[in-house]
Amino acid sequence: TDAARTLLGRCGDDEPGVAIPSSVDGRRACIEAGRVGDWDVLRAAWTKGAAYLQLEPHQSHSFVVSVPVMSEAADIDALVAILMTDLRADAVFLCSPWIASMMATGSVTRLVVHVDDTACAVSPVVAMQVIKPAMQRSPMGARDLALAPNRALLFKAVFDALFAVSATERALLCRHIVISSVAYSDAFVQELLQDITNRMHSLPGPRETLQLSVQPPSHEAQAAIWVGLSVIGSLSDEVHQKPFIEGGPMGAYLSREQYRLSGTASLFATKASLGHSLCLVGDGDQGAILVPPQHAPAPMLWDTLDQWVCIHTDAVHTDFGRCGDDTPSVVIPTSLDPLPCCDCGSIKDWETVFTTWWKGLEHLEVSLLSPHAVA
């Protein structure tokens, strides 16, 4: 879940089965400044997504979830409570977005520059171990990076993270920078590399010979995180309970029985507990928290009242969004029945199509009285 969308699906799949907005009335997002700001909205989004996936309360299901960038320990209590109480999870696996991004590509050492809609984090990870004192975080999202002072702050954070680790680690991380960002572009990468180079040239003393390389993303940022979570969820229960790769933990596992006995306390009971791998704000030395110089205004759901709505339906799912956007705002299954509503290139069940379209239009705040046209 991020401020824009919630992606849900079966672990092991290559793409999510459901994508729905993480907001109410198109204005109030459940994620604000890198933390959950409205737990009721988050609960509603997850419950609605679970219903689309036909998850029944009496069935056995476990969940793999990414933790928002600026989360604190209290946020974990509320997040796990929704999963255990409202969604009746048998077990929960929590993971940071930077580790999820790495799992999507099978890498174990990266400098991950993660930027979502409301926050960013620069995380040096060597052999799956986050170098926590070198981390840099800020409640500054992708739209804020349209402002030059904010980009300069992020680029300095990348530089500071690189020069807060050892020389050996720095040489390794410089060659393996990955940008997991909805703001990714070739121009953004070139601006980042030029900024780091300029800062290195301004350092006193002998210069280090460092090779800078940015790995191209394998997926769009939120999709990469979802794929990483899908990979983690497809692993065995034994791996979930002892989730170490090359000595570093992928995240933290909590069973329903553990939760019944001690809540989330077992995640943080000792310094070696897996909950500390989430790098929560306020949990020891977790690096620097940066305040952005200025925030960009939040975008409106609709630019104009008569903007066109785009709908595409096939046998698997239906995409909804604003005409002119690059990606759909809503993706929901076309049919919850065993038989698809579309077959052999034609619609077989118009009632199901009608119901599906109305669900998508409701997410987009389009009603009978709306002046929108539909393509």
C-alpha positions, 0 to 999 in steps of 0.5 A: 500500500502507498498513498496512491494504490493498494496492490493485492494478489497471490504470492508466487504470481508475477503481478497483483490480482487487484489494484485499488485506490488507497483513498476515500473520496479521491482526496484523503489517502491512508498513507501520509508523510510515509506513515499510515495517517488513517487506519480506517481507510487502510482497513477498508482498502485491504478488506475490499481487496481481500473480497475481490480475491475471494478470501473467506474468513474461514480459509487459511491465509497468511500475508506478506506486507511492506511497512511504510518508510516512516513507520514507528513501533506503534504503527506495527501494532495497528498494522498487525492488528488489522491483519490478525483481527479483520483479515484473520491472518494465520501468519504475517511477514513484514518487510521493508520496501528496500528489501522487497525491491532487492528481492524482486531482482534477487540481489543482496547488495545494493544502495537502494534509493526508494521514493514513493508517493509521500516519502523516500529512503536511501538504504545501503544494504550489504549482504542483505544487512542494512547499514542502519546508521548510514540510512537517510529518510525524508517525508518527501514523495515523488511529486515533491521531487519536481522541485529542484531544492527537494531533488538536491536534498535527496541527491545529498542524502545519497552522497551522505549515505555512501560516505557514511560507510567504509571505503570497501562498502562504498566502492561496492555500493557505488557500482550497485545503485538502484532507484526504486522510484515512481519518479525514475527517468534517464534525466533523473539518473543523470542529474543524480550521478552528476551531483554525486560526482561534483560532491566527490570532486569538492572533497578535500584530500586525495580522491577515491576512484569510484565507479558509479553505476545505476541499475535500471529498474526491472519494474515500476516502483510499487510493482517491484515492491509487490513482486519482491513480496510475492517472492518472499511469500512463495518461500517455505514456512521454514524460511519465513520463520528463519528468514536469513539470506547471507546472514541478513534478515529479509523481514519479520515473521509473526504467527497467530499463536505468537500474536495471541500470546504476546502481541507484537512484543516478540518482534522487538523482545531482544536486540537480535529480534527480527523486528529490528530488521524493519529499521523503524523510525525511533528504533535505535540508530536508524540514520538521519531524518531529513525535512524537505524544504517545501512540499508540492501540492497534492494532485486532484483526482480529476483535472476537469469535471468532463475528463474522459474515463478509460475502461478496458475489460478482458476475461481476467481483469478490468482496468479503469483510469483517466484518459491521458494517464500512463497507468490505470488507477483501478484494476479489479477482477472481471469475474469472481465466478468460476466461468469468465464473463468474456470468452472467445473474444466476446462478452458472455455475461453482461450482468457481471460486466455491468457490476464490475464497471460500476465498482470501478467507477465508484472508486473513481467517484464517477456517478450517474450525475457525473459529466464524464465521458467514457472510452 
